[in-house]
């Protein structure tokens, strides 16, 4: 396709290539394509919707916040600063020329061939913004001007985008130390339950974190509980969880490196907590404490009803120099292998059969779906298997997820799709891809005589809409 040709992306993209199966998949996709989006795990900041200001330009909306896109360009020699990423030290932005940042992206459009980023960007540009041309060095300025003009219309304010994308509910991810004032304002403005917080206590549970002692002092202030020992630490966390529940939260979120959930005796937990307060905790003690705290978080979920999400297996900030310069989410998070069967056993033996506990496990390691996670989700009623996320939310790996998990866990021990995005405009694109992949998988079952068409339609609707609503429902 030349740059002078109008851009029309394939309406059957990501559906099966076989004509007979594609025909079935198209019918299934059409049954779910217009359903509302239930986005229960993401990282768009609540303040974006409170301010509800126009996005200034396409670089600010589509390039700078998308760490998939940024890391690909960094891999080809650009620095984060050249792509508009702010300095961690002083917040200063290296490259301030948004047009130049956009041009750098357009000049490197070919780098994204075959990646899920390419699929999402195509959907955003061609479907959401109806741009006439695919990006290139020649038309970068034309696209920049067209998109900039659109972004300064009422239809593309952040709250309007939610309506335009038919987002029924959006969950943000919020520090346990958040005062939740943004969510109170959104509840007043949009009604309760439209944008909800998610409780993320990671920095408090990893007691060798460099800022842990400062954050403990902040926890005391925001909770009103003076944290002096392990018992008061647990009390302060319970207070924060209750504040999140009152603000409409549906879930917690835990991004530990490992899946260990072995509980410590209270006296040992107190000893390690005291060592951390003195700045003397060892790495081994800190790891044991964080695993024990996952067990305690499960216990608290039984008490307050918050769904517990766990997604271990990512080594955060692989490149210390980039992390030191630009902060979290810029230092390259890289997947590592994680063992689940033995690690989750303490948690599941204590709470896995409890009707008041709900637990969703995610991973970036697709090799454990059929070997460990699907069998676990296929027997413990409290556990559901989370959808592929991050490095796995690409067409081929999403297909392999269904192929490896469904035969053991079925469809109804999975939680529905989560987009895990910081880039607001990519939400509809990511959910659209999930719907197409599920339609293709179900179509194959129909074509092979393993599922009736009516059953496939019902399953497609459940996977798209009903299962995520049910998985993250407020406990009655």
C-alpha atoms as one frame of an Amber mdcrd trajectory, in Angstrom:
protein
   0.000   0.000   0.000   1.444   3.366  -0.961   1.104   6.407   1.231  -1.182
   8.024  -1.324  -3.749   5.211  -1.111  -6.670   5.487   1.292  -6.139   3.250
   4.281  -8.751   0.543   4.751  -7.770  -2.193   7.179  -9.133  -5.702   6.680
 -12.523  -6.136   8.409 -11.656  -9.822   8.931  -8.259  -9.150  10.501  -7.119
 -11.750  13.054  -9.947 -14.132  12.108  -9.039 -17.626  10.809  -7.641 -17.813
   7.286  -9.672 -20.902   6.304 -12.767 -19.574   4.463 -15.290 -21.933   6.083
 -14.038 -21.297   9.606 -13.698 -17.592   8.917 -17.360 -17.392   7.956 -18.370
 -18.882  11.320 -15.907 -16.664  13.184 -17.260 -13.567  11.457 -20.773 -14.410
  12.673 -19.507 -14.955  16.207 -17.466 -11.747  16.182 -20.466  -9.775  14.930
 -22.453 -11.092  17.908 -20.008  -9.499  20.377 -18.250  -6.654  18.564 -20.633
  -3.965  19.851 -20.926  -5.216  23.430 -19.822  -2.793  26.165 -16.213  -2.899
  27.312 -15.612  -4.147  30.838 -12.063  -2.990  31.616 -11.223  -4.371  35.046
  -7.440  -4.044  35.073  -5.566  -1.053  33.705  -3.316   1.854  34.521  -4.957
   4.985  33.124  -4.770   7.522  35.942  -8.048   8.560  37.560  -6.886  12.195
  37.489  -7.075  12.121  33.685 -10.856  11.823  33.958 -11.152  14.285  36.831
  -9.370  16.994  34.840 -11.104  15.895  31.609  -8.836  18.144  29.603  -8.145
  17.865  25.889  -5.156  15.727  24.962  -2.697  18.199  23.574  -1.421  16.208
  20.603  -1.122  12.656  19.217   2.341  12.118  20.721   0.931  12.815  24.184
  -1.949  10.379  23.672  -0.506   7.585  21.524   3.281   7.541  21.875   4.615
   8.766  25.225   2.369   6.724  27.602   2.582   3.465  25.611   5.566   1.567
  27.007   5.195  -1.146  24.326   5.703   1.448  21.647   8.450   3.329  23.478
  10.512   0.246  24.252  10.460  -0.837  20.590  11.867   2.540  19.538  14.396
   2.430  22.381  15.500  -1.001  21.108  16.414   0.728  17.835  18.587   3.355
  19.453  16.327   6.171  20.627  16.570   7.315  24.224  13.384   7.649  26.286
  14.116  11.374  26.486  14.003  11.628  22.683  10.493  10.144  22.872   9.221
  12.640  25.436   9.583  10.502  28.570  10.111  12.717  31.623  13.137  12.527
  33.885  12.600  10.745  37.179  14.773  13.202  39.082  13.124  16.520  38.247
  10.223  15.710  35.935  11.906  17.527  33.079  11.006  16.328  29.587  13.935
  15.810  27.234  12.239  16.287  23.867   9.421  18.804  24.055   8.653  19.034
  20.351   5.583  16.783  20.085   5.628  16.964  16.303   9.198  15.652  16.246
   8.310  12.821  18.640   5.386  11.892  16.390   7.619  12.044  13.323  10.106
   9.657  14.926   7.279   7.191  15.498   5.926   7.501  11.942   9.370   7.136
  10.383   9.710   3.801  12.178   6.256   2.371  11.482   7.783  -0.738   9.904
   9.335  -1.731  13.242   5.903  -2.734  14.495   5.104  -5.202  11.714   3.790
  -8.459  13.150   3.469  -7.104  16.699   0.284  -6.607  18.709   1.258  -2.941
  18.961   0.815  -2.703  15.188  -2.690  -4.203  15.482  -3.723  -1.782  18.247
  -2.288   1.240  16.467  -4.014   0.314  13.207  -7.327   0.017  15.019  -6.839
   3.311  16.837  -5.751   5.255  13.769  -7.998   3.732  11.114 -11.135   2.936
  13.139 -11.226   5.300  16.111  -9.672   8.368  14.470 -10.495   7.472  10.832
  -7.130   8.644   9.558  -6.858   8.191   5.765  -3.219   7.042   5.641  -0.989
   4.673   7.530   1.977   6.357   9.210   5.140   7.075   7.246   7.919   9.629
   7.123   6.140  11.385   4.257   2.771  11.895   5.941   3.774  12.320   9.588
   2.960  16.029   9.633  -0.372  15.530   7.842  -1.432  12.909  10.389  -0.194
  15.022  13.275  -2.331  17.965  12.174  -5.431  15.838  11.542  -5.180  14.048
  14.878  -4.416  17.263  16.767  -7.567  18.837  15.367  -9.659  15.805  16.382
  -8.209  15.763  19.873  -9.468  19.297  20.454 -13.077  18.346  19.839 -15.519
  17.430  22.602 -15.750  13.838  21.324 -12.168  13.185  22.356 -12.072  14.513
  25.895 -11.216  11.640  28.276 -14.759  11.215  29.606 -16.198  11.441  26.101
 -13.761   8.760  24.990 -15.246   6.397  27.575 -18.659   6.912  26.008 -17.295
   6.720  22.470 -15.624   3.388  23.251 -18.707   2.118  25.114 -16.695   1.497
  28.301 -19.215   0.403  30.907 -16.744   0.180  33.791 -13.061   1.074  34.049
 -10.794   0.029  36.920  -7.696   2.056  37.644  -4.711   0.807  39.657  -3.991
   2.876  42.741  -1.334   2.932  45.436  -2.485   1.772  48.842  -1.414   5.245
  49.993  -3.819   7.087  47.689  -6.286   9.402  49.403  -8.794   8.378  46.686
  -9.969  11.983  46.287  -9.975  11.626  42.495 -12.326   8.663  42.744 -14.687
  10.527  45.047 -14.899  13.322  42.482 -15.518  10.847  39.670 -18.215   9.077
  41.626 -19.982  12.414  42.086 -19.540  13.392  38.434 -20.174  10.087  36.637
 -22.078   8.097  39.223 -20.738   5.292  41.420 -19.243   2.265  39.712 -18.184
   3.797  36.374 -14.503   4.341  37.256 -13.346   2.332  40.263 -10.016   2.043
  42.110  -7.928  -1.091  42.578  -5.865  -1.610  45.744  -2.140  -2.030  44.870
   0.013  -2.412  48.040   3.223  -3.754  46.442   5.579  -1.060  47.715   4.411
  -1.685  51.289   4.708  -5.472  51.102   8.268  -5.478  49.696  10.077  -4.363
  52.817  13.488  -4.037  51.154  12.056  -1.395  48.811  14.298   1.717  49.035
  11.445   4.005  50.071   9.706   1.499  52.367  10.354   3.340  55.628   9.081
   6.604  54.139   5.997   4.830  52.832   5.309   3.304  56.246   5.197   6.819
  57.660   2.814   7.807  54.868   0.690   4.730  55.615   0.373   5.876  59.230
  -0.790   9.301  58.084  -3.314   8.210  55.467  -4.768   5.341  57.540  -4.858
   7.079  60.898  -3.175   4.017  62.407   0.255   4.568  63.925   2.353   1.781
  62.387   4.816   0.725  65.080   4.946  -3.050  64.616   3.638  -5.917  62.525
   0.200  -5.970  64.168  -0.393  -2.257  63.578   0.923  -2.680  60.028  -1.817
  -5.231  59.344  -4.388  -2.950  60.982  -3.347  -0.034  58.772  -3.600  -2.192
  55.631  -7.089  -3.307  56.669  -8.110   0.333  57.068  -6.845   1.181  53.612
  -8.644  -1.790  52.068 -11.894  -0.702  53.730 -11.376   2.826  52.342 -10.956
   1.345  48.861 -14.110  -0.756  49.267 -16.013   2.363  50.292 -14.681   4.096
  47.148 -16.056   1.315  44.931 -13.001  -0.920  44.550 -13.624  -4.424  43.250
 -10.137  -5.928  43.511  -6.594  -5.902  44.808  -3.557  -6.246  42.558  -0.222
  -7.836  43.430   2.817  -7.800  41.153   5.296  -9.934  43.090   8.282 -11.584
  41.440   7.377 -15.040  42.786   4.090 -16.766  43.590   5.115 -17.970  47.060
   2.282 -17.702  49.614   3.858 -19.459  52.604   2.635 -17.815  55.838   5.099
 -16.878  58.547   4.374 -17.368  62.253   3.330 -13.977  63.667   6.418 -13.750
  65.863   8.711 -14.325  62.858   6.813 -11.767  60.788   7.239  -9.284  63.653
  10.977 -10.006  63.858  11.440  -9.371  60.139   9.241  -6.258  60.230  11.377
  -4.852  63.063  14.552  -5.589  61.104  13.147  -3.714  58.116  12.234  -0.760
  60.325  15.913  -0.630  61.389  17.074  -0.934  57.772  18.684  -4.311  58.477
  16.441  -6.749  56.608  18.071  -9.302  54.278  16.872 -10.142  50.776  15.866
 -13.632  51.939  13.865 -12.230  54.851  12.171  -9.690  52.601  11.178 -12.411
  50.121   9.751 -14.589  52.881   7.820 -11.623  54.267   6.320 -10.670  50.896
   5.170 -14.259  50.330   3.584 -14.348  53.760   1.852 -11.046  53.037   0.199
 -12.560  49.968  -1.308 -15.110  52.331  -2.470 -12.268  54.608  -3.928 -10.413
  51.629  -5.951 -13.547  50.818  -7.182 -13.694  54.395  -8.247 -10.037  54.171
 -10.020 -10.689  50.854 -12.131 -13.295  52.617 -13.036 -10.598  55.144 -13.765
  -7.634  52.840 -14.735  -9.283  49.526 -12.092  -7.722  47.283 -11.065 -10.017
  44.421  -7.365 -10.885  44.746  -5.344 -10.559  41.539  -1.815 -11.968  41.388
   0.522 -11.583  38.413   4.023 -12.746  39.322   6.871 -13.623  37.003   8.194
 -10.248  35.877  11.630  -8.929  36.777  10.977  -5.230  37.134  13.316  -2.535
  35.822  15.881  -4.812  34.218  17.998  -1.816  33.203  18.948   0.119  36.308
  20.294   3.128  34.423  17.013   3.639  32.550  15.011   3.090  35.741  17.193
   5.545  37.653  16.779   8.167  34.914  13.120   7.683  33.965  11.472   5.735
  36.777   9.137   2.709  36.934   7.605   1.261  33.753  10.521   2.562  31.687
  13.356   0.303  32.886  12.195  -2.750  30.913  10.116  -5.356  32.759  11.218
  -8.800  31.550   9.323 -12.097  32.123  10.895 -14.888  34.155   9.743 -18.424
  34.901   7.605 -18.945  38.009   6.467 -22.094  39.834   2.797 -22.007  40.902
   1.666 -25.455  42.050   3.627 -25.630  45.300   3.811 -21.866  45.759   0.035
 -21.343  45.755  -0.696 -24.430  47.820  -0.704 -22.684  51.254  -3.116 -20.013
  49.999  -5.405 -22.438  48.156  -5.440 -25.032  50.943  -6.586 -22.354  53.378
  -8.937 -20.346  51.181  -9.389 -22.089  47.814 -12.619 -23.818  48.851 -13.986
 -20.775  50.690 -17.058 -19.298  49.008 -16.076 -15.844  50.287 -12.693 -15.854
  48.517 -12.102 -14.979  44.854  -8.637 -15.263  43.336  -7.439 -14.570  39.775
  -3.945 -15.676  38.725  -2.132 -14.202  35.726   1.260 -14.958  34.223   3.520
 -13.962  31.352   4.869 -17.528  31.139   2.571 -19.406  28.789   4.273 -22.751
  29.512   2.524 -23.013  32.894  -1.044 -22.597  31.627  -1.659 -26.229  30.767
   0.816 -27.680  33.281  -0.097 -25.751  36.443  -2.605 -22.927  36.281  -5.407
 -24.493  34.261  -5.469 -27.625  36.465  -5.539 -25.449  39.597  -8.336 -23.243
  38.256 -10.128 -26.380  37.125 -10.599 -27.664  40.673 -10.490 -24.833  43.254
 -13.803 -22.911  43.165 -12.201 -19.720  44.476  -9.663 -19.530  41.625 -10.013
 -18.261  38.074  -7.392 -18.130  35.370  -6.619 -14.625  34.150  -6.375 -13.859
  30.464  -3.034 -13.439  28.716  -1.602 -10.008  29.457   1.323  -7.838  28.525
   3.762  -9.964  26.467   1.062 -12.559  25.858  -1.709 -10.327  24.497  -0.746
 -11.050  20.893  -2.874 -13.082  18.466  -0.800 -16.259  18.418  -0.300 -16.481
  22.157  -3.940 -15.641  22.863  -4.910 -18.568  20.635  -2.456 -20.830  22.434
  -3.944 -19.727  25.753  -7.351 -21.039  24.715  -5.845 -24.214  23.287  -3.803
 -24.965  26.412  -6.245 -23.873  29.114  -9.797 -24.629  27.994  -9.464 -28.418
  27.782  -8.546 -28.514  31.480 -10.208 -25.477  33.052 -13.053 -24.924  30.602
 -14.185 -21.440  29.591 -15.975 -20.672  32.826 -12.971 -20.904  35.118 -11.416
 -17.962  33.291 -12.005 -14.308  34.129 -12.459 -12.531  30.806 -10.039 -10.196
  29.083  -8.060  -7.455  30.837  -6.232  -4.830  28.792  -3.604  -3.738  31.372
  -3.040  -0.500  29.467  -1.759   2.966  30.266  -2.735   4.223  26.809  -6.418
   5.214  26.924  -7.022   5.035  23.186  -5.728   1.465  22.972  -8.495   0.063
  25.180 -11.006  -0.596  22.374  -8.297  -2.007  20.111  -7.108  -4.510  22.693
 -10.614  -5.680  23.547 -11.443  -5.944  19.842  -8.459  -8.240  19.290  -9.525
 -10.458  22.193 -13.035 -10.748  20.772 -11.682 -11.720  17.352  -9.326 -14.366
  18.734 -12.072 -15.913  20.873 -14.429 -15.879  17.881 -11.812 -17.724  15.842
 -11.212 -20.336  18.510 -14.925 -20.952  19.014 -15.442 -21.091  15.247 -12.933
 -23.917  15.009 -14.826 -25.881  17.662 -18.032 -25.372  15.677 -16.373 -26.347
  12.383 -14.987 -29.517  13.986 -18.406 -30.473  15.345 -17.301 -29.988  18.950
 -19.689 -27.141  19.750 -23.056 -26.035  18.438 -23.421 -22.577  16.936 -25.877
 -21.388  19.584 -23.504 -22.584  22.302 -20.616 -20.769  20.620 -22.560 -17.497
  20.485 -23.510 -17.795  24.149 -19.891 -18.560  25.087 -18.571 -15.624  23.058
 -20.948 -13.255  24.856 -19.972 -14.697  28.230 -16.237 -14.387  27.529 -16.620
 -10.820  26.312 -19.047  -9.386  28.829 -20.608 -11.642  31.454 -17.493 -13.372
  32.805 -15.521 -10.196  33.590 -18.569  -8.667  35.264 -19.105 -11.825  37.312
 -15.423 -12.306  38.138 -15.110  -8.788  39.546 -18.619  -8.344  40.934 -19.152
  -6.756  44.318 -19.614  -9.612  46.749 -23.207  -9.864  47.869
